[in-house]
Amino acid sequence: MKEKTLNRNFIFLIIGQALSMFGTALLKFTLSLLILDLTSSATLFGTITAIGYLPPIFLSPIGGIIADRSNKRNLMIALDGLYGILAVLLVFSLSFPNVLILITVVMVGLSVVSSFETPIVQSSIPLIQGKDSLIQSNAIVSQINMIANLIGPLLAGLLYSAVGRTYILGVQIIFSGCAICFSSAAILEAFIKIPKISLSPISNPLHAIQKDLGESFHFLKSKQIYVFKAILLNAAFVLLIQPLITTGAPFIIRVVLNLSSVLNGLSQAFMGTAGLIGGIIAGMIANKFKTNKIYWLFWIMGMSIAVFGCTLLLGLSANLTYIMFVIIGIVIFTSASIAGIFIMSAIQQNVPKDMLGRIMSFYSAIVSIALPIGILFYGYLYEKFINHLPAIMFFTAIAILGIGYIGKKTYRHL
């Protein structure tokens, strides 16, 4: 008999995650607006934001080890508690003269907590859900994440515009609301029951790190080489697709097409919604679409990018080019969302339960490295080859089609 996807444990998990993700999105976006107001410097803002990318790269593997060796439910409660403490610290920090330093410290703290939270949540889902429900479960978590990242910044922008940075009490109220979200998430997570996985105890933490990381790499390189290849292919995909659109959208719309920031904002909203729709579709086709067909999604994305390259060659009006860009962006983000959910589920299904935390943390770390590299790479390409944008599109299209072709054999073994 097939187990229900929305069982008691999973409901508590997704509601807790919804509160935690929404609080994080609201907090981070409010902080970004506050930093811009305090500094009026794009360089300083970019530097502080970039610092947030660093902790996951180095700490995710440690987070995976802790996730495998500790009580996952208690870790979730503790991490949301830490999020809440950081939000409360922000409330008080606004009264100090060196507020920018304190805000930077808190942003690093948020990134550190996130480094540990991601592998814990990703490794908990297969323990409370059956294999038949895994794709739908990952799709639901993905949808919650996307909804939080759509509503959180929108609400933060509206609230911040209403109170302004000069009204310190108003900003403190926003941060207090975030603290309430995190506290509520921690309370709900206390009701989750996650099966415990027993690993042999090691008294020396350094030996534990060395042993667990060694076992993880041995598993990936010798026992599940196709899982390893799938992780590397996904990292290559993240390096190419997300920066192409996220870096390219404001550049193409504002600089190349010379259109308004309103249209730029609309494009972001459409693409964010496309990712959400992709999660819904993934849940609907979970029992019909097979993992070995994932390469089809890469080919759809590659061909879509090539079509946009052809559109740029035709020299259409700015408005028509914008419409084509948004349509193709929607196709890409929908396909990418579906592919990501199926790849994540396939990896989870092929990894032993006592190694889920470590493997998922390795997956997160690789993606965390690929994304900023891709952003820098495409930032350079767009600036250096502003008069040759079709060439950038065709180059990316060929690379994505190549990933699909290489992955065809890999996904067949997952």
Secondary structure, DSSP 8 states (H G I E B T S, - for coil): ----SS-HHHHHHHHHHHHHHHHHHHHHHHHHHHHHHHH--HHHHHHHHHHTTHHHHHHHHHHHHHHHHS-HHHHHHHHHHHHHHHHHHHHHHTTSTTHHHHHHHHHHHHHHHHHHHHHHHHHHHHHHS-GGGHHHHHHHHHHHHHHHHHHHHHHHHHHHHHHTTT-HHHHHHHHHHHHHHHHHHHHHHTT-----------S-HHHHHHHHHHHHHHIIIII-HHHHHHHHHHHHHHHHHHHHHHTHHHIIIIIIS---HHHHHHHHHHHHHHHHHHHHHHHHTTTTS-GGGHHHHHHHHHHHHHHHHHHHHHT--HHHHHHHHHHHHHHHHHHHHHHHHHHHHHHHHTS-GGGHHHHHHHHHHHHHHHHHHHHHHHHHHHHHTGGGHHHHHHHHHHHHHHHHHHHHHHHHT-
